[in-house]
Amino acid sequence: MRERFERIYTAALADILDERGFRSQVLPPSIRPLEDGMRLAGPAYTVQGRPTDVVDWDGAIRKVLTMLGSVPAGHVAVYACEHDVSAHLGELSVTSLQTRGVAGCVLDGGVRDTRFIRDAGFPVFSRYVTPEDSTWRWGLTATQDPVTIGRVRIEPDDWVVADEDGVVVVPAGVAEDVLAEAEAKASTESSIRDLVRKGATPLEAYERYG
């Protein structure tokens, strides 16, 4: 399923989710890939944190390092940071995740060491970039609990799919059906595209293919 989700584009998934009544499944458009062409897909491993004044730096960093070692291969680490400053992900975190086969990371927060991450080819979608470390300013509170980013509730193991258009969350319970319908939609759109290129009007193409 991961390979199939990686091949499908997010707009097709968003359309199918809309048709099925899931109308709040796209993360805020401020969450963007670090580099054009980045894409990812995988079940969500959710991470929750909040702003705090950290006194025990060693204890705080140990909690984060334990979390990084817990993300399963093939999954996407999804951070709900509730924090508008500092970087919640950097090069060493990415090295750990990538080495263990994690599919990528989506953050409603910040990232740093971006050149190193781009060179590594690890897919990261974040809200902003900053050199400031979060360890003194932000604390990890939970993993594998439901989180909310923007208007989207994300459950552990929901499918997270991202490309240059944005990030879509597909509820785990309907993932196989939504994927199959999106694949069919993409095939139909290819036929419509070919028909329009041959001179058909958009309305004619719509009336033929729906």
C-alpha positions in Angstrom: 0.0 0.0 0.0 2.8 2.4 0.7 4.2 2.1 -2.8 0.8 2.7 -4.2 0.1 5.7 -2.0 3.5 7.1 -3.1 2.5 6.9 -6.7 -0.9 8.6 -6.3 -1.1 12.4 -6.1 -2.7 14.1 -3.1 -5.4 16.0 -5.1 -6.9 12.6 -6.2 -7.0 11.4 -2.6 -8.5 14.7 -1.4 -11.3 14.5 -4.0 -12.2 10.9 -3.1 -12.2 11.8 0.6 -14.5 14.8 -0.2 -16.9 12.5 -2.1 -17.0 10.2 0.9 -17.8 13.0 3.3 -14.4 13.4 4.8 -14.1 17.1 4.2 -11.4 18.0 6.8 -8.4 15.8 5.8 -5.9 18.3 4.3 -3.3 19.8 6.6 -2.8 23.6 6.6 -1.2 24.9 3.4 1.6 26.5 5.5 3.1 23.0 5.9 5.4 22.7 2.9 8.2 20.4 1.7 11.8 21.4 2.4 12.5 20.8 -1.3 10.5 20.6 -4.5 9.8 17.1 -5.5 9.7 15.6 -2.0 6.9 13.2 -1.4 6.1 10.6 1.3 3.5 8.1 2.3 3.1 5.9 5.4 1.1 5.2 8.5 1.2 8.0 11.1 3.3 7.7 14.2 2.0 10.7 16.2 4.1 13.0 18.4 2.6 15.6 20.7 4.4 18.4 22.5 3.9 21.8 24.0 5.8 25.0 24.9 7.5 24.8 28.3 10.5 26.2 30.2 12.8 23.2 30.4 15.0 23.0 33.5 16.2 19.4 33.1 17.8 19.5 29.6 19.2 16.0 29.9 15.8 14.6 30.8 14.1 16.4 28.0 16.5 15.3 25.3 16.3 11.7 26.6 12.6 11.7 26.1 13.0 12.9 22.5 15.7 10.4 21.7 13.6 7.6 23.1 10.7 8.7 20.8 13.0 8.8 17.8 14.1 5.3 18.4 10.4 4.1 18.7 9.1 5.2 15.2 8.6 2.0 13.2 10.2 1.6 9.7 7.9 2.7 6.9 5.9 5.1 9.2 5.7 8.9 9.0 6.5 10.8 12.2 3.8 13.4 12.6 4.5 16.2 15.1 1.8 18.3 16.6 4.0 20.9 18.2 1.6 23.7 19.4 4.7 25.9 19.2 5.5 28.8 16.9 9.3 29.1 17.5 12.3 26.9 17.5 13.2 23.8 15.5 11.7 20.5 16.6 13.7 18.4 14.0 17.3 18.6 12.9 20.0 16.7 11.2 20.8 14.2 13.9 17.1 13.4 14.4 16.7 12.8 10.7 19.8 10.6 10.6 18.3 8.4 13.3 14.9 8.2 11.6 16.3 7.6 8.1 18.7 4.9 9.3 15.9 3.0 10.8 13.8 3.1 7.6 11.2 5.8 8.6 9.4 7.1 5.6 9.5 10.8 6.5 8.4 13.5 8.9 5.5 16.0 8.9 5.7 18.8 11.5 3.3 21.5 12.5 6.5 23.2 13.7 10.1 24.0 12.7 13.1 22.4 11.3 16.8 23.3 11.0 20.0 21.8 9.4 18.0 22.0 6.2 21.0 21.6 3.8 22.0 18.4 5.5 18.5 17.0 5.4 18.1 17.9 1.7 21.5 16.2 1.0 20.2 13.1 2.8 17.1 13.0 0.7 14.8 12.5 3.7 11.3 13.8 3.1 10.4 16.5 5.6 7.3 18.8 5.4 7.3 21.6 8.0 5.7 24.9 8.7 8.9 27.0 9.1 12.7 26.9 9.2 14.8 28.3 12.0 18.3 27.7 13.6 17.0 27.9 17.2 16.9 24.6 19.2 13.6 23.7 20.8 15.0 21.6 23.7 15.0 24.5 26.2 11.7 25.7 25.0 9.5 22.8 24.2 8.7 19.4 25.8 7.5 16.1 24.4 4.2 15.1 26.1 2.9 12.0 24.3 3.3 9.6 21.4 0.8 7.5 19.6 -2.2 9.5 20.9 -4.6 11.2 18.5 -3.4 14.7 17.5 -5.0 17.6 15.7 -3.2 19.8 13.2 -5.2 22.6 11.8 -8.7 21.1 11.3 -7.4 17.5 10.9 -7.6 14.9 13.6 -4.9 12.3 13.0 -5.1 8.9 14.6 -2.1 6.6 15.0 -1.8 4.5 11.8 -3.9 6.8 9.6 -2.2 7.1 6.3 -0.3 10.3 5.7 0.5 11.2 2.0 2.4 14.3 1.0 3.6 15.9 -2.3 4.3 19.4 -3.6 0.6 20.2 -3.3 0.4 19.5 0.4 -0.4 16.8 3.0 -3.5 14.6 3.1 -4.5 12.3 5.9 -6.5 9.2 5.0 -8.3 7.5 7.9 -7.0 4.0 8.4 -10.4 2.4 8.3 -11.1 3.5 4.7 -7.5 3.7 3.4 -7.7 0.7 1.0 -11.0 1.8 -0.5 -9.9 5.4 -0.8 -6.7 4.4 -2.5 -8.4 2.1 -5.0 -10.9 4.9 -5.9 -8.1 7.5 -6.2 -6.2 5.2 -8.6 -9.3 4.8 -10.7 -9.9 8.6 -10.7 -6.3 9.2 -11.8 -6.8 6.8 -14.7 -10.0 8.6 -15.7 -8.3 12.0 -15.5 -5.6 10.7 -17.9 -8.3 9.7 -20.4 -10.0 13.1 -20.0 -6.6 14.9 -20.5 -6.0 12.9 -23.7 -9.5 13.7 -25.0 -9.2 17.4 -24.4 -5.8 17.5 -26.1 -7.5 16.0 -29.2 -9.9 18.9 -29.3 -12.8 18.0 -27.1 -14.3 20.7 -25.0 -14.1 20.3 -21.2 -17.8 19.9 -21.0 -17.7 17.1 -23.7 -15.0 15.3 -21.7 -17.0 15.7 -18.5 -20.2 14.3 -20.1 -18.2 11.3 -21.4 -16.3 10.4 -18.3 -18.1 12.2 -15.5 
